[in-house]
């Protein structure tokens, strides 16, 4: 099944889960109070997987019927994603699909089971059937481990990690998403890697938000565990890990002891707003100067007050209106400028994202550099979302919603966020029979059974047969040792080898 942009979403706790993309579910923090209690999801994640019961005999006769079941699951996902009333027979249809999945697993028809599990994933989430969803993910994960299907193994780890994050289990989310990240990087799955890094960034921001300041007098062990977790995550996804590597400067617990060389960070604010640092030490305007060990990585966050907007940073190498990240090698001064909205104006705020940009017409917003601007009251402002390479625009959140355009009338303050998702991909699926194996130059194919590579449409892939090849089939032909493809859609390939060892 081709990787597509998410086609449905479900809210749980403080998050929105964007469903239906083969690269994996994307998680987006929500504003406001939690929408659904995640307790049932947390409970399902903590349950031991039950032993599959004897699935109903006669559910499957052949591969064609298994394909039909997959198509039924995809169609059901699309129906549910429209948000209409749930038909009375849907629970029964879902139960049949789950029985089919267990039957496929029992018969070791793992390729068909993989496709059905992916199609069912969004259906079960939209119906809030967390126990069934966790069970199907663990079933397909175990099968992927057994046949060494790294693509499916990474996908299932990504899905489980995302659910752990939605349930508030950050340790479980860290473990699962890190494993998905490791595998996807190893097999060169660019679309999957982008999806997992997106969710890791959400987890990282959650952990950063938990870093306590001095007023709470937290236990030092908890603080060090938190900063270590943030550092590891940031290192894994290529971010600025130094922001979490140093101990609390007020503890006197730096690795260099009491004589460790320190540098002074001074923050100045212009206008109505505040600035806080991670690690703790700056909480301006109450505490605007702090000493940190030289080399410490520091993240500064600015928050405007009242009807002010954040105008941007200056000093310390920081600029723009997103977070200021710096490494303190010497005494440094950073200024945060806040601008009071003029009478007769209203503020438009865009939440920044790392996977694309948002600009405005008329000009004023160019996020993530400039994410806040006051516009004349009553003015119509259109926002334009431009995805980064490897991503496509998903949908708007906040005061604009859905996948269409975003236009707001500035009669009051507005806040908008753009969601970008990994670009669509196509699957090249290779099925091997006989005593041989097939590898690929991209996509991570390396198997003697059945395996899949996800590619960008039009991306070239070279398949190489190892063994006594009798014949290629599907999109390849002949008996040459290599086959070169440039797929624009899902592409099946077969490779038949001699059985002689």
N, C-alpha and C positions, 0 to 999 in steps of 0.2 A: 504494500500500500504506500503510495507516495506520501512524502511529508508535505503537509499543507498547513496553512495558517490556522490557528485555533478557530473553531466554528461555534463554540458555546462557552459559557462561563457559569461558575457556581461560587457562591459566597459562603465562607465558613470561618468563624471567629473574626479575626481582624484582616482577613485576606480574601482576595478573589483569585480563583483558579481558572486560567484560560485553557480550555480543553480542546482536544481534537487534532492537535499537531503531532505528527509522527516523531518529531524531534523531542517531544516531551511536553508535559504540562508546565506552563509558566505561572509563577505566583506574583501577585501584585498587592502591596499593602493598600488597605482601604482607609479612608478618612472616616471619622465618626465612631460610634460604638459598634461592638461586634454584632454581626448580623445573625449568626447561628452559633449555638454553643458547640465548641469542638470536642466536648467530653466524649461523645460516642465515637468519634474518629480516634481519639487518644486511646479509648478502651479497645477498639478493634486492632490498633497497632500493637497493643500489648498482649493480645491473645496468642496462644500457641496455635500454629496451623493445624487444623483437624485433618485426619486421614480421610481422603476422598472416599465417599461411599460408592457402592456399585451403581454406576450411572445406568440409566434405563437402556436396556438392550434395544437394538434396532434403530437407535437415533441416527447412526451414520451407516451408509452403505458403500459410499465411494467418495473419491476426492471431489467430484462435482458437487455432491451434497454439502461437503464441508465448505466449499467456496460459497455456496448459497447461504450458509449460516453466517459467514463473514459479511456478505452483502446485506443480509438482514440486519446485522448489528450496525453497520455503517448507516443504513437507511433510518434505523431507529434513533441513532445519535442525532442525525440531521433533523428528524421530526421533533425530538425533545428540545433541541437547541433553539427552535423557533419560539419556545415559551408558551405554547398553547396548552390546553387541558390534556392531561395524561389519560389515554384510552384505558378502559377497564381491563383489557386483556394484556396490557404492557407487562405487569408483574409475571404473568404466566409465560409470556414470550421470553422475558429475561431469564427465568428459571430454566427454560429449555436451552437457551444459549449457554448458560453456565454448565448444565449437564453435558452439553456437546463438548465444551472445553475440557472437562474432566475426562470424557471418553477419549478425546484425541490424545490427551496426555498419557492415559493408561495404555493406549495402543502404540505409543511412541511415534505418533504422527506430529512431530514437533513443529515442522514448518507451518502446518495448518493451525496448530494450537497457538503459535506465535502471532499469526495474523488475526485470529479471533480475539486473543487477549488484548491486543492493541485496539481493536475496534470496540470491544466491550468496555474499555477503560473509561471513556467519557460517559457512556450510558450509565454505568453504575454510580459515577460521581454525581451526575445530574439528578439521579434518583436518591441520592444520599444513602446508598446501600454500602456503607463503609466496610462492614464485615466481609461481604462478598467481594468488594474491590480489593481489599488487602489479601484475601485468600487467592484470588486469581493472579495477582501480581507475584505472590510468593511461589505459586505453582509454576508460573512461566519462568521465574527467576531460577528455580531449581532445575528445570528442564534445560535452560540456557547454559547453566554451569556444567551439566552432564555432557552436552554435545559441544561445549566450548564455542557457543554462539555469542561472541563478545558484543556485537551490536545490540542484541536483545538483552543481554546481561546488563549493559550500561543503561539501556532504556528503563529496565525494571528498577534498577538502583536509583535512577533519577526520579522516577515516579514515587517510589517509597520515601525517598528523602524529602521530596516536596510535600508529601502528606504529613511526615513528621514535623516539618516546619509549620504547616497550617495548624497542626494540633498543639503547637507550643513546645514540642520536644526538640530543642535546638541541638542537643548532643546527638540524637538520632539523625537529625537532618544533616549535621556536619559529617557524620560517618558515611551515610549513604551517598550524599552529593559529592563528597570527595572521591569516593570509589568510582562513581559515574564519570567524574571529571578525569580521573586517571586513565580509565579505559578508553574514553572517547578521544583523549589526546593521543593515546597509544595507537589507535586504529585510524587516526586522521579524520574523524567524523566532525567536520567543521560546523555543520548545522546543529548537531547534537551538543557539541562543545559550547557553542554560543548560548543554547538554551540552559545548560547546566550552569554556566558562568553567570547568567542573569539571575538564577535562583540563589546561587552562592553570594552574589552581591546583596540581595535582599537579606539573607541570613547575616551577612557581615554588618549591614546597617543596623539590624536588630541588636546584635551584640554590642556594637558601638554605643547604641542608645542606653544600654544597661550599665555602661561604665560609670561608677558612682563618682560624685564629686566629694569634696572634703566635708561638706556639711553632714553627710549621712554617717560618717565615721564607719565605713564598712570594714569587715574582716579582711585582712591583707591577703589571705589565701584565696578568697573568692575573687578579689580584684585581679590577682596575678593569673588565675585561671581564665578570667574573662579576657584580659589583654593578650594572653597567649593564644586563645582561640581566635581572636580577631587577627593577630599577626599571621597565624598559619593560613587562615582563609585568604587574606590579602596577598600573601606570597603565592598561594596556589593559583589565584586568578590574575596575577601580574600587577597587582596594585601596589600602593605605597605601604609596605608592612611596617616601616619604622614608626608609624603613628601609634602602634600598640606595644612596641618592644620594651619601653623603659618602665621601671617601677615608679610608684607614686613618689614624686619629689619631696613631699612633706614627711615621708617615712624615714628619710635618711638611709634607705635600703638600696641605693644604687650599687651596681656591681663593682664600682671602684672604691667603695667605702666612703667615710666622711670627708676624705681629702679629694674626692673625685672632682675634676675640673668642671665648672658649670658655666652656662651662658644665660643671659637675661633676655626674656621676651617681654616686650612692652606692647600693649594693644591700646590704640586710641580710637574713640568713637566720635563721629561727627553726625549730629542729628539724633533722633529718637530710636534707640535700639540697643541690643545687648550682644555680647560675644562670649562664647564658652569654648573651652579647649578640651581635647582628648589627646593625652591623658590630662587629668584634672590639674588645675593650677591657675587658670584664667577664668574669671567669671565677672566680666566687665559689664557695667560700670562699678560694681562693688569691689572687685579685685582685678586690676588691669595690668599687673606686673607679676612675673613669676620667674623663678630660677629653675633650670632644667640641666641635666648632664649634657655636655656638648655631644652633638650627633643625634640627639633625640628627634624622632619624627613626631610632628605635632599636626593635628587637624583642628582648624578653627571653624566654628559655625556661627553665622550671624542671623539674628532674628529681629526684624523690625517691630516697633511698638506702635500701637494706635493706628493712625492713618498714614504712617510712613511707609516708604518702600526702601529696599536695600539697593543702594546705588553702585556698590562694588568695593573691591579691595585695592589697596596700594601698599607698597613696601613688602619686603621679605620675598620678593619674586611672585607675589600673589596678584591676580587680577580677575576681572569678571565678577559674576554674582553667585557663583557656586562656592562650595567649601574651599577654604584656603589650606593647602597641604604644604608643609615646609619641613626642612631638616635644619635644626638649630646648630649651626657651626660656630656662630659668634653672636654677640649682642645684636638683637634685631628689633625693629619697631614695625608694626603692621597697623594700618589704619582702615577701619570699616566706616564707610560713608552711608548715612541714611538720609533720605530726602522726604520732607513733608509734602504730601500731596497738596497741590494748589487748590484753592476753592473752586468748585465747579468741575472737579475731576473725580474719577474713580479708578481704583487700582486693579490691574489684571496681573495675576501671578500664574506662572507656569512651573509645574514641578519638573526639575531637570531629570534627564535620563541619559545613560551612557550609550544607547544604541541608536541615536538619531538626534535630529535637531528640530526645533519649533521656531518659526518666524511669524511675524504678524504683518497684516496689511490693513491700515497704514503702518509703516515701520515703527519700531520701538522695542519689540521683543525679538531677541536672537538667542534663544536658550540652547545650550547651557552656558553661554557667556553672559547674556543679559536676560534674566528670567522674570523681572518685575518692571512694570511701567505704569504710570498714571496717564490715562487718556481722558480727553474732555467728556464730561457727562453727556450721555445720550449718543455718543459716537458708536458706530457699528465697526467692530474689529473682527476680522477673519484671521484664523490661525492656520498655518500651513505646516504639516508634519513631513519631514524629509528623512527617510531611514538611512542609517549607515550601511556600508557595504556588508552584504551577507544578511541583511534584515529587510523586512517589509513592514509597513504601517499596519497595526492591528486594530486599535480602536481608541476612542477618547474616554477619559474618566473625569469625574468632577462635574463642573457646570456644562460640559459637553459630554455626550455619551454616544456610543455606537461607532461603527466603522466609517460613517460618512464625513461630511465637512463639519467644521466648527466655526460658528460665528456667534458673538455675544454682543449685546447692547450694554454699554457702560453706564447704566443707571445706578449700579451698585457694584461692590467689589466682587470679582470673579476669580476662581481658582480652577485651573484645568491641567490635566496630565495626559500625555500621549503614550500609548503602549506600542512598542515595536517588537516584532517577533521574528524568529529566524526565517529566512527566505525559503520558499518551497524547494523541495528536492525530489529527485526521482530515484527509484530503487532498481538496482541490477541484482537479480536473484539467480544464483548458480546452483544447479542440482547435479551432483556427481553420482554416477553409477559405475560399479566395477572397481578395480584396484588402481586408483589414481587420485590425484588431487589437483586443485586449481588455485592459483594465487593471482593477485592483482597488483598493479603498480600504485594505485590509489584506492582508498575505501576500505582497506583491511581485509579483503577476501583471502582466506587461507584455510581451505577445508577439503575434506574428502566426503562430505555429505551434502548439506544444503546451507548456504550462507548468503548474506545480502550486504551490498554496499550502497550507501546513500550518497548521491552526487548532486551537484548543481545541474539543472537542465543544460544540455549541450557540452558538458564536461567530458573530456576523453578519458577512457579507461582501457587498459591493455590487460587481457586475461591470458595467463600462461598455464598450459597443461603440463603436469609432471607425471609421467607414467606412459604406458602403452595406450595412447589415445586412438580410439577407433573412429569417433566422429563427434563433432560439435552439433548441437541442435538449438532450436529456438532462434535467437537473434544472430547466432554464429553458425557458420557452415563449414564443411570440409574437415580435414584432419591435420591441418597445420598446427604446430605447437602453440601458436599465439592467435588471439582474436582481438581486434581493435574495434571499440564501439564508441559512438557519441550519442548517448540516449537523450531523447527529449521527453520520454514518458517511461513509466515502469517497464522494465525489460527482463523477460525470463531467458535464461541460457541453460542448456544442458550439456554435459560432457560425459560421453560413454567411453569407458576404458575396458581393456581386456581384464577378465577375471584371473588370468594366470599371474601368479606371484613370481 
